[in-house]
Amino acid sequence: MSYVTAHVLDSVTGTPAHGIAVALEAADGTSIATAETNADGRVPELGPETLESGDYRITFATGQYFAGRNQPTFYPFVTVNFTVQAEERHYHVPLLLSPFAFSTYRGS
């Protein structure tokens, strides 16, 4: 399993958000991995099996997702910054999304 995984749910439709481009980067902007949400809105593999302790970010390309649905949005990208402690086994970053709001939390 990837050390970092993600999940996007469209809170307007109550369904998984399929086809969203997702990028994992180090805090300095170094690209680590890219992926796209699957039919379940999940990214089960986003990067390596481990990461060093430090700050990272995941960027979700939400503008393209909403454009594909002819839906205007205030957030063309959602970036979630988080801190990794290397001794942890796994980080899961869920995103609850609507065109004009979003929320996230540390999942398991």
N, C-alpha and C positions, 0 to 999 in steps of 0.2 A: 504494500500500500504506500502511496505517496505520503510524505510527511505533512503536506498541506492539501486539503480538499476544499471544495466550495459547493454551494447550492443556491440557486436563485428561484424564488417563487414570485409570480405575478399576483399581487394582492388584490388587484382589480378583478381579474378573471378567476382567481382561486386555483390557478393551474401552474405547473412548472414553466419556467421561462426557458424555452429551447432556443439554441443558436446564438447565445450571447458570447462574444469573444471575451476571454479572461486572460490577464497577464499578471504574473508574479515577478516582482522586482525587489532587489535589495534597496535599502534606503538611499543609496547613492545613485540609483537609477539603473544599475546593472540588471539586465534582463536575465531571469532564471528559467522561466518557462512560460509558454502560452498554451491555451486550450480553448475549447468551446463547450458550452453547456449542452448536455445530451437531452434526449427526449424527456427525461425525468428532471431536467433543470440542474443536473449535477455535473460536477467536474471531479471524477473520482481519482484522476491522476494529474496533479499540478506540481511538477518539479520532482526533486530527488527524494530519496528515502529519509534523508536527514538534512538539517540546516544548522549552521553555527548560530549561537546566541546572537541576538541583535534585532534591529528594526527592519521590517519588510513592509511591502504594500501589495495589495491586489487591486487591479483596476478592471472594472466591468464596463464594457462598451454598450451602455444602455441606450444611447441615442439611436444606434443602428437597429436595435431590437424594436423600439417604438416606431421608428420610421417604416419598418417593414409591416407595421400594423396601421399605418396612416394615422398615428396618434402623436400629437405634439407632446414634448416633454421638457421640463425645466433642467433635467440632469442628463446631458449627453454622455457623461462618464460618472461612475461612482467609484471613488478610491477609498479603500479601507486600509488604514495604517495599523500595524500591530507589532508587538514585541514577542520574539521567540526566545524561549529558554531551552537550550539544547537537550536538557535532561527529560523534557516532556516527550511523550510518544507520538503525538499527533495534534495537528491544528485543523479545525473545521470552521470555515467562515461562511455562514448562511447570510443571504441578502433577501430581505422582503422588500419588494419593489412595486411602486406605482409611478405614474408619469410625473407626479409633483411631490413625492415623498419617498423616503426609504428608511429602513432600519436594519441593523445588523447586531450580531452578538457572537460570542464564542460558543460554537456548538461542540458536539462530541462525536 
